């Protein structure tokens, strides 16, 4: 039986702030080549021999981002299953959800291949060979993990010890001295976070080692809302039941307790892009060791990384810096302080700052919006609607809206009235008015929206009809 890839996509990527935010985490960061980690993961999974279905377990709020990335990947004829978690409950619950779904649609003998969405593997041929070896082991009833052969002593990764293909044990992130010992021994590998197993085998192991996680996840799965469209199945996991699941990793819940686990030694280059220093390595250096993205001018600067966005960034007379400029946040730190960026992110979260949650540009199933300016009683947005895109039929209780079409064509519903607007025409949406915006043309629709009111939060929305299944 062919393998079924299970892509797990979540987290906040706190060490990559401000590139990564909770609403657009690490798997969706554009890399220097223009692609994202989740798109590369999906493409790599789709290229495996015989794949007929790919399962993605992700947060409900990330669905549109994932679908947008998948549209750019070559996956003709592959069925998609989207399992949408209402809250994060770590990887054990995510694996349980995938297994419960695959047991229904593929059977207990189906072989699942769990892949984190935020790993970078350039050598797809070696990856495919490693998967084939893991499939054989999984077909025999064992659970296989992928061990990445280390090329340096690394204290930021967990390790696995193996004797041939026999998994001996999992090891937490070591000290530098221990990491050097691991490298010299040849028996230790970085824990790649990828697993391969028969669905029935994993469900039995979870029943034995973490029955509470399995039972509570099962209750949430049974209460889920399932919809199907074309070649895609969407499973919206019940929030009330899923919130009762204890957050625990699959490593701790099951993998560390295996008696006959297997390890596939992998020789390919691998990275989990866990810090800005890892992002730095994806860009070629100049003669002074500087690596730049965007519109950047350097003078007397050495060994620095600069990620620009919408404006010119200049560095003069500095060295060993990480500089990341985004439309709403600027980060400057030394390279050796890269791991401390997470503390800044945590501080922003505690303070309730939007900078920890959202970029100024937010993607939606119908397109995107960019916040241009915001004050206490008004907000200005640039809205793009894809050809055929259709926002939900909705109302706002605390604000009115003014729409001005910049380019394209807009079909506007306000109450019972439906009108078509061209460039330089406008519409007014009163507070509480039921309305909808659509793009009926084959060209992109761009408009400016001005919101006025006593509350301008994104949660001031009541949906009456939505083709994307949002509540």
C-alpha positions in Angstrom: 0.0 0.0 0.0 1.3 3.5 -0.9 2.2 5.9 1.9 -0.2 8.7 2.9 1.8 11.8 3.9 0.4 13.7 7.0 1.6 17.3 7.1 1.5 18.9 10.5 1.4 22.7 10.4 1.2 24.9 13.5 3.2 26.8 16.0 4.2 30.4 16.1 7.8 30.3 15.0 8.7 32.7 17.9 12.4 32.7 17.2 11.7 34.0 13.7 9.7 37.0 14.7 8.9 39.5 13.1 8.9 37.4 9.9 6.8 34.7 11.7 3.6 35.6 13.6 0.9 33.4 15.1 -1.5 34.3 12.3 1.2 33.5 9.7 3.7 31.2 11.3 7.0 29.8 10.1 5.7 27.4 7.4 4.3 30.3 5.5 7.3 32.6 5.5 8.5 33.3 1.9 12.1 32.0 1.6 14.7 33.7 -0.6 13.6 31.6 -3.6 10.0 32.8 -3.2 8.6 29.6 -2.0 7.4 28.7 1.5 8.4 25.7 3.7 4.8 24.3 3.6 4.7 24.5 -0.2 8.1 22.7 -0.4 6.9 20.1 2.0 3.7 19.5 0.1 5.5 19.3 -3.2 8.0 16.8 -1.7 5.2 14.7 -0.4 3.2 14.8 -3.6 6.3 13.6 -5.6 6.5 10.3 -3.6 5.6 7.2 -5.5 1.9 6.2 -5.5 0.6 9.0 -3.3 -3.1 9.3 -3.7 -4.0 11.4 -0.6 -2.3 14.0 1.5 -3.6 14.9 5.0 -2.9 18.3 6.5 -3.5 18.9 10.2 -3.5 22.6 10.9 -5.3 25.4 12.8 -8.6 26.6 11.6 -7.3 30.1 11.1 -4.5 28.8 8.8 -6.7 26.9 6.4 -6.8 29.6 3.7 -3.0 30.1 3.9 -2.4 26.4 3.4 -4.9 26.1 0.5 -3.3 29.1 -1.2 0.2 27.5 -1.0 -1.2 24.1 -2.3 -2.6 25.9 -5.3 1.0 26.5 -6.5 2.1 22.9 -6.0 1.8 20.2 -8.6 -0.6 17.6 -7.2 -3.0 16.6 -9.9 -5.2 13.7 -8.9 -4.2 13.7 -5.3 -7.1 13.9 -2.8 -6.7 16.4 0.1 -7.9 16.0 3.6 -7.8 19.1 5.8 -8.1 18.5 9.5 -8.7 21.9 11.2 -7.9 22.2 14.9 -9.8 24.9 16.8 -6.9 25.2 19.4 -3.4 23.8 19.4 -2.9 20.6 21.5 0.6 19.5 20.4 1.6 16.6 18.1 0.1 13.6 19.9 -3.4 14.9 19.3 -2.6 15.9 15.7 -1.3 12.4 15.0 -4.4 10.9 16.6 -6.7 13.0 14.5 -4.9 12.0 11.3 -5.0 8.3 12.3 -8.7 8.4 13.1 -9.5 10.0 9.8 -7.2 7.6 7.8 -8.8 4.6 9.5 -12.1 5.7 8.0 -11.0 6.6 4.5 -8.0 4.3 3.9 -8.2 1.6 6.5 -6.1 0.5 9.5 -3.4 -1.0 7.3 -2.8 2.4 5.6 0.8 3.6 6.1 1.1 7.2 7.3 4.1 9.4 6.9 4.2 12.2 9.4 6.0 15.3 8.1 6.4 18.7 9.9 5.5 21.5 7.5 8.5 23.7 8.5 11.4 21.4 7.5 13.7 22.1 4.6 15.1 19.2 2.6 16.7 20.0 -0.8 17.7 16.4 -1.7 14.3 15.0 -2.7 15.9 11.8 -4.2 17.6 10.8 -1.0 14.4 11.7 1.0 12.3 9.5 -1.3 14.7 6.6 -0.8 14.5 7.0 3.0 10.7 7.0 2.8 10.8 3.7 0.9 13.0 2.1 3.6 10.6 3.4 6.3 7.6 2.1 4.4 9.0 -1.4 4.4 9.6 -1.2 8.2 6.1 0.2 8.8 4.5 -2.5 6.6 6.1 -5.1 9.0 4.3 -3.5 12.0 7.1 -1.3 13.4 7.2 2.4 13.8 10.1 4.2 12.0 11.6 7.5 12.9 14.0 9.4 10.7 17.4 10.2 12.1 19.5 13.0 10.5 23.2 12.3 10.6 24.7 15.3 12.3 27.6 17.3 10.7 28.3 19.4 13.8 27.7 19.3 17.6 24.3 20.9 17.9 22.6 21.8 21.2 19.4 23.1 19.7 18.1 19.7 18.5 16.9 16.5 20.2 18.7 13.3 19.3 18.0 9.6 18.8 20.4 6.8 19.4 20.4 3.9 17.0 22.1 0.6 16.5 21.8 0.0 12.7 18.1 0.5 12.1 17.1 -0.4 15.7 16.0 2.6 17.7 17.6 2.6 21.1 16.4 5.8 22.8 15.4 9.4 22.4 17.7 12.1 24.0 16.7 15.6 25.0 18.7 18.6 23.7 22.3 18.0 25.1 25.0 20.2 26.4 27.8 21.1 24.0 30.1 18.5 25.6 27.5 15.8 25.2 26.8 16.9 21.6 30.5 16.5 20.8 30.4 13.0 22.2 27.3 12.1 20.2 29.0 13.3 17.0 32.1 11.3 17.6 30.2 8.1 18.5 28.4 7.8 15.2 25.4 6.2 17.0 23.4 9.4 17.5 21.3 11.3 15.0 19.2 14.5 15.1 15.6 13.8 15.7 14.0 14.7 12.4 10.5 14.8 13.8 9.3 12.5 10.9 7.6 9.1 11.5 6.2 6.3 9.4 3.8 3.7 10.7 0.6 1.6 10.0 -2.4 3.5 11.2 -3.7 0.6 13.2 -0.4 0.1 14.9 -0.2 3.8 16.0 -3.8 3.7 17.3 -3.0 0.6 19.3 0.1 2.2 20.7 -1.8 5.3 21.7 -4.5 3.2 23.3 -1.7 1.6 25.4 0.5 4.6 26.2 -1.8 7.7 26.1 -5.4 6.5 26.3 -6.7 9.8 27.6 -5.3 11.7 24.6 -6.7 9.2 22.2 -10.2 9.0 23.9 -10.6 12.7 24.2 -9.3 13.4 20.7 -11.7 10.6 19.5 -14.6 12.4 21.1 -13.7 15.6 19.4 -13.3 13.9 16.1 -16.7 12.2 16.4 -18.3 15.6 17.0 -16.5 17.3 14.1 -18.2 18.8 11.1 -17.1 17.2 7.8 -17.7 18.6 4.4 -16.5 17.5 0.9 -15.9 19.5 -2.2 -14.4 18.2 -5.4 -11.3 16.2 -4.3 -11.0 17.8 -0.9 -12.4 16.8 2.5 -12.5 19.3 5.3 -12.9 18.2 8.9 -13.6 21.0 11.5 -12.7 19.5 14.8 -15.2 20.2 17.6 -13.8 22.9 19.9 -15.6 22.0 23.1 -14.3 18.4 23.1 -10.8 19.2 21.7 -10.1 21.8 24.4 -10.2 18.9 26.9 -7.2 17.1 25.3 -4.0 17.4 27.2 -1.2 19.0 25.1 1.6 16.5 24.8 4.1 15.6 22.0 4.0 12.4 20.1 7.6 11.8 21.1 6.8 11.9 24.8 3.4 10.2 24.5 4.4 7.2 22.3 7.8 7.3 20.6 10.0 7.3 23.7 8.1 4.3 25.0 8.5 2.1 22.0 10.1 -1.4 22.6 10.8 -2.2 18.9 11.1 1.2 17.2 13.2 1.7 14.1 15.5 4.5 12.9 16.1 5.3 9.3 19.6 7.0 9.1 19.4 9.9 6.7 22.3 11.5 4.9 20.5 14.4 3.2 20.9 18.0 4.4 18.1 19.0 6.7 17.0 22.1 8.6 14.0 23.0 10.7 14.7 26.7 10.1 14.6 27.2 13.8 16.2 30.7 14.0 17.0 33.7 12.0 20.6 32.4 11.7 19.1 29.4 9.8 17.3 31.9 7.4 20.6 33.6 7.0 22.2 30.5 5.6 19.7 30.4 2.7 21.2 33.6 1.1 24.7 33.8 -0.6 27.2 36.1 1.1 28.9 39.1 -0.5 32.7 39.7 -0.2 32.3 41.0 3.3 30.2 38.1 4.5 26.9 40.1 4.3 23.7 38.5 3.2 20.8 40.7 2.1 17.2 40.4 0.9 15.4 43.5 -0.4 16.5 47.1 -1.0 19.6 47.3 1.1 22.7 49.6 1.1 25.7 48.7 3.2 28.8 50.8 4.1 31.6 49.5 6.2 29.5 46.6 7.3 30.6 42.9 7.7 29.0 39.5 8.5 25.5 40.9 8.8 22.1 39.7 7.6 19.5 42.2 6.4 15.9 41.3 5.4 14.2 44.4 4.0 10.6 44.8 3.0 8.9 47.9 1.5 11.6 50.5 2.2 15.3 51.1 1.9 17.4 49.8 4.7 21.0 51.1 5.2 23.7 49.8 7.6 26.9 51.8 8.2 30.0 50.7 10.2 28.5 47.6 12.0 29.1 43.9 12.0 27.5 40.6 13.1 24.0 42.0 13.1 20.6 40.5 12.2 18.2 43.1 10.9 14.7 42.3 9.9 12.4 45.1 8.7 8.7 44.6 8.1 5.9 47.1 7.6 5.0 47.2 11.2 8.0 46.0 13.2 11.8 46.3 13.1 14.2 43.8 14.7 17.9 44.5 15.3 20.1 42.1 17.3 23.5 40.5 17.3 23.8 37.1 15.7 24.7 35.4 19.0 21.5 36.7 20.6 19.2 35.1 18.0 17.8 32.6 20.4 16.6 35.4 22.7 14.2 36.7 20.0 11.7 34.3 21.5 11.7 36.3 24.7 10.7 39.4 22.8 7.9 37.5 21.1 6.6 36.2 24.5 6.8 39.8 25.9 4.6 41.0 23.0 2.1 38.2 23.6 1.8 39.1 27.3 1.2 42.7 26.4 -1.5 41.7 23.9 0.3 43.3 21.0 -1.0 42.7 17.5 2.6 42.5 16.3 2.8 39.0 17.9 -0.3 37.8 16.1 -0.7 39.4 12.7 1.2 41.0 9.8 -0.3 44.1 8.3 -1.2 41.9 5.3 -3.5 39.1 6.2 -4.5 36.3 3.8 -8.1 35.1 3.5 -9.7 32.4 1.3 -11.0 35.1 -1.0 -7.8 37.1 -1.2 -6.0 39.4 1.2 -6.2 42.8 3.0 -3.4 45.2 4.2 -3.9 47.6 7.0 -2.7 51.0 5.7 -3.5 53.2 8.7 -5.3 52.7 12.0 -6.4 55.0 14.8 -8.8 54.8 17.7 -12.0 55.3 15.6 -10.9 54.6 12.1 -9.0 52.0 10.1 -8.0 52.1 6.4 -7.4 48.9 4.4 -6.3 47.9 0.9 -8.4 44.9 -0.1 -7.7 42.5 -2.9 -10.3 39.9 -4.0 -9.2 37.1 -6.3 -11.2 36.5 -9.5 -14.4 34.7 -8.5 -13.6 35.5 -4.8 -16.6 36.0 -2.6 -16.6 37.3 1.0 -19.2 36.0 3.5 -22.6 37.6 3.9 -22.0 39.5 7.1 -22.7 42.4 9.4 -20.7 44.5 11.8 -22.2 45.8 15.1 -19.7 48.6 15.9 -18.6 50.1 12.6 -19.6 51.4 9.2 -17.6 50.9 6.1 -16.9 52.9 2.9 -15.6 51.1 -0.1 -13.9 52.8 -3.1 -13.0 50.6 -6.1 -9.5 51.2 -7.4 -9.3 48.6 -10.1 -11.4 45.7 -11.3 -15.1 45.1 -10.8 -17.1 44.7 -7.6 -20.5 43.2 -7.0 -21.8 44.7 -3.8 -24.8 43.5 -1.7 -26.2 45.8 0.9 -29.4 44.6 2.4 -31.7 43.7 -0.6 -29.8 45.9 -3.0 -27.2 44.4 -5.4 -25.0 46.7 -7.5 -21.9 46.4 -9.7 -19.2 49.0 -9.2 -16.3 49.9 -11.5 -13.1 51.8 -10.8 -13.6 55.2 -9.0 -17.1 54.2 -7.8 -18.0 53.7 -4.2 -20.4 52.1 -1.7 -21.4 52.8 1.9 -22.2 50.0 4.4 -24.1 51.3 7.5 -23.4 49.9 10.9 -25.4 46.7 11.3 -26.1 46.5 7.6 -26.0 43.0 6.1 -23.6 43.0 3.2 -21.3 41.1 0.9 -18.4 41.8 -1.5 -17.7 39.7 -4.6 -15.4 39.8 -7.6 -17.4 38.5 -10.6 -14.6 39.2 -13.2 -11.5 37.4 -14.3 -9.3 40.3 -13.1 -8.1 41.0 -9.6 -10.4 43.4 -7.6 -8.6 46.1 -5.6 -10.5 48.5 -3.3 -9.9 50.9 -0.4 -12.0 50.3 2.7 -12.4 52.9 5.4 -13.9 51.7 8.7 -15.4 54.1 11.2 -16.7 53.2 14.7 -16.1 52.7 18.4 -14.6 49.2 17.9 -12.6 48.1 14.9 -11.5 44.6 15.9 -11.5 41.7 13.3 -13.9 39.8 15.6 -16.7 42.3 15.1 -18.3 40.1 12.4 -21.5 38.1 12.2 -21.6 35.7 9.3 -24.9 34.6 7.8 -23.5 32.7 4.8 -20.0 31.6 3.9 -18.8 29.3 1.2 -15.5 28.7 3.0 -17.2 27.1 6.0 -16.2 29.7 8.6 -18.5 30.2 11.6 
